[in-house]
Amino acid sequence: MEEIVKGKESKFISSVGRRKEAVARVRLMEGNGQVTVNGKPIVAYFSGAVFQRLYSKPFEITKTLGKYAISVKVGGGGRVSQLGAVIHGIARVLSKANPQFRVTLKREGLLTRDARVKERRKFGLAHKARAKKQSPKR
């Protein structure tokens, strides 16, 4: 499932990661371990030690830290759901690159798409998903 970029000599493997409303399109290439998100280094896009520990988890589990260059385009949702989408996409693309990684990534729960999304507002009720209109009777 490798795709070739037109006009360039580089090959890449692509995959999609999702979380809530966020969608991350991930491309994996042979490289020096550089990860970019929307054209910025991942350290600049997701700043903070907690975020750094989370997005490096798929690489640490598969022992591929610094082996691949990854380019990510992410949109929708907030920062935390975008981070979840990026992690999901990286795990999926690593499992495509080497099928042996699939077992370890699946065991850690990184290949499972988190299906929890915001509950929709119901018509005829108050302004939130589960709020009820106040009763006028006392």
C-alpha positions as CSV (number, residue, x, y, z in Angstrom):
1,M,0.0,0.0,0.0
2,E,2.9,2.3,-0.7
3,E,2.2,5.4,-2.7
4,I,4.7,7.4,-4.8
5,V,4.7,11.1,-4.8
6,K,4.5,12.6,-8.3
7,G,7.6,14.6,-9.3
8,K,9.7,13.3,-6.3
9,E,11.8,10.2,-5.8
10,S,10.7,9.6,-2.2
11,K,8.3,6.8,-1.3
12,F,6.0,7.1,1.7
13,I,3.3,5.1,3.5
14,S,0.2,7.0,4.5
15,S,-2.6,6.5,7.0
16,V,-5.3,8.4,8.8
17,G,-5.9,8.8,12.5
18,R,-9.0,10.2,14.1
19,R,-10.2,11.4,17.5
20,K,-13.5,13.2,18.2
21,E,-13.7,15.8,15.3
22,A,-9.9,15.8,14.6
23,V,-8.5,14.0,11.6
24,A,-4.7,13.5,11.1
25,R,-3.2,12.5,7.7
26,V,0.1,10.9,8.4
27,R,3.0,10.1,6.0
28,L,5.9,7.9,7.0
29,M,9.3,8.1,5.1
30,E,12.7,6.7,5.7
31,G,14.6,9.5,7.5
32,N,16.3,11.0,10.5
33,G,13.4,11.0,13.0
34,Q,12.1,14.4,12.2
35,V,8.3,14.7,12.8
36,T,6.4,17.8,11.5
37,V,2.8,18.7,12.1
38,N,1.2,21.2,9.7
39,G,4.7,22.3,8.6
40,K,6.0,23.0,12.2
41,P,8.2,20.7,14.3
42,I,6.0,18.5,16.6
43,V,7.7,20.1,19.6
44,A,6.5,23.5,18.6
45,Y,3.0,22.4,17.7
46,F,2.4,20.3,20.8
47,S,4.5,22.0,23.5
48,G,4.8,20.5,26.9
49,A,6.4,17.5,28.6
50,V,3.1,15.6,28.9
51,F,2.3,16.0,25.2
52,Q,5.9,14.9,24.3
53,R,5.6,11.7,26.3
54,L,2.3,10.9,24.6
55,Y,3.3,11.4,20.9
56,S,6.6,9.6,21.3
57,K,4.8,6.5,22.9
58,P,4.3,4.6,19.5
59,F,8.0,5.0,18.7
60,E,9.1,3.9,22.1
61,I,6.9,0.8,22.1
62,T,8.2,-0.3,18.6
63,K,11.8,0.9,19.3
64,T,11.9,3.0,16.2
65,L,12.7,6.4,17.8
66,G,14.7,8.4,15.2
67,K,14.4,5.8,12.3
68,Y,11.5,7.4,10.3
69,A,10.6,10.9,9.2
70,I,6.9,11.7,9.6
71,S,4.8,14.4,8.1
72,V,1.3,15.1,9.6
73,K,-1.5,17.3,8.4
74,V,-4.1,17.6,11.1
75,G,-7.3,19.6,11.4
76,G,-10.6,19.9,13.3
77,G,-11.2,19.5,17.0
78,G,-9.0,21.0,19.8
79,R,-5.3,20.5,20.6
80,V,-5.9,17.4,22.8
81,S,-8.1,15.6,20.2
82,Q,-5.6,16.6,17.5
83,L,-2.9,15.0,19.6
84,G,-5.0,11.8,19.9
85,A,-5.5,11.7,16.2
86,V,-1.8,12.1,15.5
87,I,-0.9,9.3,17.9
88,H,-3.6,7.1,16.3
89,G,-2.3,7.9,12.8
90,I,1.4,7.3,13.7
91,A,0.5,3.9,15.3
92,R,-1.5,2.9,12.2
93,V,1.3,3.9,9.8
94,L,3.9,2.1,11.8
95,S,1.8,-1.1,11.7
96,K,1.6,-0.7,7.9
97,A,5.3,-0.3,7.7
98,N,6.1,-3.4,9.7
99,P,3.3,-5.9,10.4
100,Q,5.2,-7.2,13.4
101,F,4.6,-3.9,15.2
102,R,0.8,-4.5,15.1
103,V,0.7,-6.9,18.0
104,T,2.5,-4.6,20.4
105,L,0.7,-1.5,19.3
106,K,-2.7,-3.3,19.6
107,R,-1.8,-4.5,23.1
108,E,-1.1,-0.9,24.2
109,G,-4.4,0.2,22.7
110,L,-2.9,2.6,20.2
111,L,-4.6,1.1,17.1
112,T,-8.1,1.4,18.6
113,R,-10.0,4.4,17.5
114,D,-11.5,6.2,20.5
115,A,-15.2,6.4,19.6
116,R,-16.2,8.9,22.3
117,V,-17.6,12.0,20.7
118,K,-19.7,15.0,21.9
119,E,-23.4,14.1,22.4
120,R,-25.8,15.9,20.1
121,R,-28.3,18.4,21.4
122,K,-31.9,17.1,21.3
123,F,-34.6,19.2,19.7
124,G,-37.3,20.6,22.1
125,L,-35.2,20.4,25.2
126,A,-33.0,23.1,26.8
127,H,-29.7,24.3,25.4
128,K,-27.5,21.3,26.2
129,A,-27.6,17.6,25.3
130,R,-29.1,16.3,28.5
131,A,-30.6,19.4,30.0
132,K,-34.4,19.5,30.5
133,K,-36.6,22.5,30.5
134,Q,-37.6,23.8,33.9
135,S,-41.1,22.9,35.1
136,P,-43.3,25.9,35.9
137,K,-45.2,24.0,38.6
138,R,-44.3,24.5,42.2
